[in-house]
């Protein structure tokens, strides 16, 4: 983790960046989101800064700066673009972007418009996730079954791709089951923290995963180190998810593709 002294200094670096932008034409809001705001930065965490401009038909800009030893990843977007983004459908049950806006650390706000963004982000987070259709569920089940067999083949053949297929399957499991169960998928790289850390969930204002058994098996899948135990845990998790989705019979499964 980043040292306590460095954590204290991140705001100074962020304000230095903001000072370069706040007097520029059309700049309305400058805010920070991400791991520093949620108090969960890692050694290589950057500072996520958004610059919101009051300019329609603006092409978003993304860039990197280094200030006082901190990497600042900044994005410049229009106010309308930010509002439109919040009005779009949440992808893959991942509300991390909306939560970033909801709990932003405001560095500059010319016209008090940050409250408008926060209010809209709050409404987005409170919405129920859309549920997949039965046809989508069948396709999700097939994808998990197919990846599990690929993983078993990689294990039996001692393929160096075993751990890569394993990670892909875990990623798709989290996404697919999240869509089916109406659960938060969150950021894949931070999913273990989401499942295991109360402090992390508090920082992002997240509730625990609604399926305790899924969480328990998923944690085991993430923590296992030997390939044999990894395969056993993953097999257990896939079969659990398939059963929850309505089971999967490889002897007589069929779906109309179009």
Buried (B, 14 or more C-beta within 10 A) or exposed (E): EBEEEBBEBBBEBBBBBBEEBBEEEBBBBBBBBBBBBBEBBEEEBBBBBBBBBBBEEBEEEEEEBEBEEBEBBBBBBBBBBBBEBBEEEBEBBBBBBBBBBBBBBBBBBBEEBBEBBBEBBBEBBEEEBEEBEEEEBBBBBBBBBEBBEBBBEBBEEEBEEBEEBBEBBBBBBBBBBBBBBEBBBBEBEBBBBBBBEEEBBEBBEBEEBEBEEBBEBBBBBBEBEEBEEBBBBBBEBBBBBBEBBEEBEEEEEEEEEE
